Amino acid sequence: MNEQREIMELLDRYVKGTLSEGEITEVENRIREDESFRALADEHILLTRNLQAYGRRNEMKTKLEALHADFQKPVVSLPVRGWKRYKTLSAVAASVAVVSIAATLWITQNLRSQQNSDYQELRRTVDKIQKSQSALEKNLTRKPVVAPQFAATGFLISAQGYVITSQHVISKADSVYIQNEKYGSLKAVVVHSDPLNDVSVLKIVTPVKLQSVPYTLSQTEAELAEGVYTLGFPREEVVFGEGSISSLTGYRANPNAYQVSVPVNPGNSGGPLLNNQGDLIGMITGVQTQTAGATFAIKSSVLKEILADSVLDSLQAPIRLPKTNTIRNANRIQQVKKLRECVFLVNVYKN
């Protein structure tokens, strides 16, 4: 009997939060390890909480009864408008008091009978939470909670899940995640890199069904002054930019790149460069942009060579490049609607 009383006193102090940290740890360890003690603890905690609720309702009832009694006092020379207002308040207070008393009586009568069902419901809830936690722990492709150290743009080059982006952004990445409005957050891994041309090929490893790529790589070199546009992520929302080919060579007359008059920011690195027909003519690179005060783009012919080399490097099968441009005859707005589904924000995480 003394031991039972000591256990009840211990659990009561546990519920009220008056135990020391060492005592709390001891109680919680015993709850986890001792099934009979856990059942006793759950029942006592539930009973204590119900009694606390009963006490709060009883206190409310007392206050409302006092308020109701105060409203019943006669009022001398009260204007008609004021009387109507206080009459309404009195009625509300009286109604609340009646409801409170009824709730208190119901709790008193059903306290014991409800304990078992409440305890069972509590156990079911705990089981659901544990299952959800286990599922989350197994989901290895979930986007990390920490903020990315770097961000860039990438675009889909094959419905097999291959994405092109800037190499300098992800060169020392521990993990890479890409995201857009259509697909959400997807984990990707680097399968090939070309530091000389600042190009990397990513492979999406999150299970996802991708749409077919609506554009094709241009078979011919762009013309000087030809209109071009790009989509990118200089911020978390996709941004459209347009301009023209201002030079057929890149930084320091690099024949592998164009210079373009499209205004870009660091987050645009890795974005696609397209002509008015929706053909992919290059990829925005940010390596020399800040140095030279101009925007450069690696040519699509170079991208093709890199994709071909990546097969020899690390891939088991050739990358199937898109063969049909399905947005060629669409206007610019319709082209962008289809393109933005293939353009991703690239988030880079480093330890």
FIBATI-915210 format. One record per residue: x, y, z of N, C-alpha, C in turn. Coordinates in steps of 0.05 Angstrom, whole numbers, plus 5000, padded with zeros to 4 digits. Layout:
residues N
XYZXYZXYZ...
end
This chain:
residues 351
501749765000500050005000501750255000503950255017505650485018507050524992507850304979509250324953507350444932504750354933502750454914502450754918502250844943501951124949504351284940506751174944509151314935509251344905508351134891508251154862506351364853503951384866502051584859503051864864504451894886505652154893507852234873509352034865511552084845510352164818508252024809506952094784505552364785504452424809503052684812505152914810507452874822509553084820510653094791510652864777511552864749509653024732507052984736505053134720505153424726505653504751505653784759508353914752510353754744512953874737514653954760514453834783515953914807518353724812518753524794521053354798523653474787525853384797528453474787528953344760530953444745531553324719532353034721533852964742534552684746532152504752530252604768527852454774526152424749525952634733524352624708525552404690528152404687529452204670528851924680529051884706528551624718525651534713523751714717520951644712520451574683521551734665521051684636522451434627524751364638526051104631524350874641523150904665521450694676518950664659517850884650515450874633516050714607518350764596519050624571519650324576520750254599521749984603519749804618518049924635516249764651513349804641512249594629509649614617507449674637507549534660505449584681505649864692508149964696508550234706507550434685508050374659507050554638504050574637502750344641499750344641498750504665500050474688499250624712499750924708502050984695502651274690500651394671500051254649498151364630495451414642494551224659491951254672491951494692494151514707494351734726494452004712496052024691496252274676493552354664492152154653489552214641487552304663487652164686485852244708486452524718489052584721489852844731488953064712489353014686488553224667485553264667484053054670481153074671480253234696481653174718480953314743481653604741483953664727484653944723482554084706481653944685479454064669476954104685476353914702474053944720474354194738476754224749477254454766476954714751477954724726477754974711474755034705473254824698470454874693468954964718469654844740468454914766469055204773471555284768472355564773470755754755470455674730468955834711466055864719464955634728462155644737461855834760463755834779463456014802463556304793465456364775465656644765463156724750462156544734459756614718457256654736457056484757454856514776454956784790457456864798457757124811457057344792457957314767457257524747454257534742453057294741450157284737448657414760449557364785448257474808448557784808450857874798451358164797449458304778448858164756447058274736444158274746443558104765440858094776440258324795442258484804441758704822440058914809438259044823436559254811438159494803437459604781438759844770436860074770437660294782435960534785436360714761434060804750433960994728435660904704435660664697437160564675435660624649436860754630435560824605434660564591432560594574431460364560433560224543435160384529437160254511439260104527440160224550442060084567440959834579438359844587437159604599437159374579436459434554436359214534439159094530441259264531443959154528444658974551444159064576444858904600443058654602440658674592438858444592439958224575441058304551442258114533444757984546446458144558448758034571448057844594445957914609445157734631444257464620442757474598441757224586444157054577446157184564448457034555449956914578450457074600451856974623450456734636447756764638446256544650446356294633446356324606446456094589449155954591451356114592453956004595454255854621453055964642453255834669451855564668449455554655447955304654449655094638450855184616452454994600454854894616456155074630458455004647457654794668455454844681454554664702453954384691452654384667451954134654454453984647456454124636458953994628460353884652460354034675461653934699460353684709457653674710456253434718456853194700457053254674457553034656460352914660462353094664465053004669465252834695463852924716463852784741462752504738460552474723459252214721460752024702462152144683463351974662466351954664467552074685470452084687471751814685470751624702471951364703471351204678468951214668468151054645469651144620470551404619471851504596474851444596475951374619478851344621479851124602478550894602479450674585479350744556477150864547476850934518478851154511479251354529481151564523483951454522484651264540487251154539487750994513485750844504486050704479486350884455484851104456485151304434487951424435488951474459491651594462493751404451493451144457495450954447495350934416492850954404492650944375494051184363493751414376494951664366498051644367499051534389501951504392502951314371501551094365502350904345502551034317500551204311500551344286502951524283503551664305505851854305508451704300508751464314511151304311511451204283509251124270509351024243510151254224508951494228509651714211512551794214513651784239516451844243518251644229517551394230519151194217519151234187516851314176516651364147518451594139518451804156520152034150523051964151523851804170526651724172527551564148525751404136526451244113526551404088525351644088525251804063527851954060529851834048532451944046532652174026530552204009530652413989529352663997528552684023527352934032529353164032528353394024530053634023531153704051533753754054534853824080533554074092533554084119532354314132534154554131536854504130538654724130538554874104539355134104539355294080541555214062541155224035543355164017545555374017547955284012550255474011550355623985549555493963549555613937547055543922546355703902544055643885544655713857543455563838543855613810541355523795541555503769539355413753540255163738538354983732538854753716536454703698536854543677534554483659534754193649532454083645532153803637533153773608534853573604535853523577534853253566533753093583532752833575530552743595528452613585526352503602527352273619529852183614531051983631531852093659531652363662532252483687534952633688536052693665538652833664538153133662539753273678539453563680542253693677542353913662544854063658544854313676547254373687547554603704550454693703551054913718553855013719555654853737557954783728559754623743560954773767561555023764562955173785561155193811558555183808556755213830556754953847556854723834556554473849559154323852561454453846563954313845564754173871563954283894564654163920562154093936559954023922557453973936557453703950556353693974555953443988553253323980551353493974548753403964547453623947545853533928544553723909541653653907539953853909537053823906536154023885534353943868533154123848530154143853529054363846526154403851524854593832522354553826520654753812517754703820515954863809513154853817511854583810512654463787511354223778512153973794514753943800515753693812516453723841516553963852517353993880520353953882521253843905524053803911524953523903527153503888528153243879531153223884532052993894534852953898536252883872538652993868540152933844543052883851544452733834547252683838548752763813551352833816553052913794554052663780553652643753554552403739556852483719557152733714559352813696559853113698562353193697563053473698565153543678564953793667566853903648567654173659569754193676570554443688571354653667572554563645573554753625571354923613569054793608566754933597564555003618565154943643563355013666560654873662560654613656558154463652558254203669556054153683555753893697553153763689553153503689550753353684549753223710547253263717546153143741544152923733543752743751541752533747539752533771537252563765535252563786534952283797535152253823534951983836532351953851530952163856528252133868526352013848524851803855522951683837520851883828520751943802518852133792518452083762515952133753515352103724515652373711517552393694518152653681516752673654516152913646514952963620517052953599516252933574518152953552519153233549521653263540522853523537521753653512520653903514519254023491521154163472523754193478525554333460527754143451529154213429531354063419533854233419536154103419538754253416539054353388539654603385539854723358542054583342541454523316543454393299545354593286544654853288546355053275547155263295549255413289550155623306548355863304547956013325546256253325547556473308545856663300546756893284547157133302549057303294549457553308546957713307546157823330543757983334541157813335541357553334539057383336537757403364535157423365533757443390533857193407534357213432534556983450533257053477532656843493531456883519532356653538531956703563532756503583530856503607530756283621529256263646531256183668531056303691532956233712531956303740533556243760532856283788534856463802534956723795536556903812535256943839532856853842531456843868529756593868528156543888526656293890524456263869523656483857521656473836522956493809521956333789523156333762522956613750525056693736525156963724525756943694524357093678524757093649526457333641528357283622529957493612530457453582530657683567530957653538533057863528534157803505536057983493536757883465539357893458540257803432543157713434544057573413546857493411548557743404550357813422551958053417554757993407555557733410558157643398558057343395559357253373559356963368561556823382563056963399565056843416564656943444565756793463565456863491567757013502568156973528570257123543573057073530574457283524577057263511576957103485574857163470574457043443574156733444573056633466572656343469570656243448571456063429569655983408567455793418567655693442565655513453563255663465563355923465561156073478560256313462557856413469556856663458556956873480557057123471556457343489553657443483551957473503549157553499548557803515546457943506545658193519543458143539543057903549541057843569542057913596540658083612541558143639541157903657543257833672542957603690544257663717543557493737544757513764546057233769547557213792548956953797547156713796544656733805542956503806542056403778542556563757541956483730543856283718546156253731548156063721546955783717547355663693546255403688543555413674542555653669539955673656540055623626537855543614537855493585537655753569538955763546538755983528537355883502535156013495533555913472533156133452532756053427532056253406529056283404528056443385525256503383523556263376524856063364523355813356523255613379524555673401524555493424526755283422528755323404531055143403533055213424534255013437536255063457538855123443539955373446542455443432544755463452544255443478546455463496545655453525547555483543547155483572548555723584547155883600548356113613550556023632552856153630555056083649555856333664556556303689557056533706559956563714561756413701564556413709565856683705565556803681566857053675564857293676562357243683560357463681561157703698561757643724562457863741565058003734566957843724569557953717569358143693567958053672567858203647565458393645563558373664561258543663559458473639559558233630557858143607556757863613554857783597553657513600554657333578555357083586556356893566554656633568554656483546553156233545554756023529554955783541556355563527554555473504555655433480554055363457552855073459550655033445549254773445551054563432552654633413554454433400556454323420557354493439559154403460557654223480555254303486553654143504553253853493552753833467552453573455554953403458557253523454559753383457560153283486559453453505559753383533557953153540555453163530553552953536554452683524555752703501556852453488559152343505560852523515563152433531562252313557560052413568559052323594558352023593557651923570557051633567559551473573561851563563564351413567565251443596564451663609565451713636564151543658561451563659560151453683557451333678556251373655553551283650553551013637551450853642551250583631549950583604548450783597547050793571547151073560547051103534547151373522544651543531545151803534542951983540541252023515538651983518536852013496535952303495537152453476536452743473533752773459532252983465529753033452530053063422528252953406528452963377526353143364524353233379522253393368521853643384521753873371521154123384518154173383516854133405513854153406512854433411514754623415513954903421514755093398515654983376516655153354514555343344512155263341510055433330508355573351509155553376507655683398508755973401506956143412507956413418509756413443510956633449512856643471511656563498509256663503507956593529507456293531506556163510506055883511508655723513510755823499513355693502514355693530514155923543515155953571513555773590510955753586509255583603510255293603511055203579512054923577514954903587516555113582519355103589519755103620518155263634518555293662518255033677516854843665516554573678519154413676520954503658523454353654525854503666525354743677527554903689527354883719529654843733529754793761531554983776530755043801532555173820534454953831537054993829538954803839540054893865539554743887540554813913542854633920545054753929547554603935548054613965548554383977549054364006551854264011553254384029555954304037556154274067557654084076558054044105559954254116
end
